[in-house]
Amino acid sequence: MNTNSVRFFQEKQLNPVSQNCELILAAWEIKNPSNLGQTIRLAHNAGAQKVYFINNCPVFRESKIKKTAGFSFDQMNWKILSEEEFFAGIEEDQQLVVLETCSGSENIFEADLPEKIILLAGNESHGLPPEIIQKSKKKIFIPMPGGCKSMNISHALAVASFEWYRQQTV
């Protein structure tokens, strides 16, 4: 049995997304450098164009981020931005969608996700502040039928990224 993933995916026909589509992942005030690395690697796996980490006071050792990001650290376009830089950089045709358990959020598996999406998730402890949620075009949540009602940020972004991919290729 061959378990080489590089060879496996070379032999598979994957449905590409339209050239009009764009996935950008963003994370708000992440505290754990491993979560940054995992998000960078995820973005590279999911075909995202960019990753933004919004953090007004970043204090991270690059070596810790690189350890979990692996070779995606140098391959993926990622930046740490201030809140002002992040919001100033959102283009008119991009839709900010927040991944948050908040009033008015839709089940991700029932929501129509936009072709050009900036998918923003909150930090490990507090999620997203209400004033940031209000700036979004759409709010989505991941249903959690099990006993634990929280998910690691990179895992939540993974679920949302691949649901976006599924919707854009069907």
Summary of the structure (lengths in Angstrom):
residues: 170
radius of gyration: 15.9
end to end distance: 30.0
largest distance: 51.8
contacts: 484
relative contact order: 0.20
helix: 35%
strand: 21%
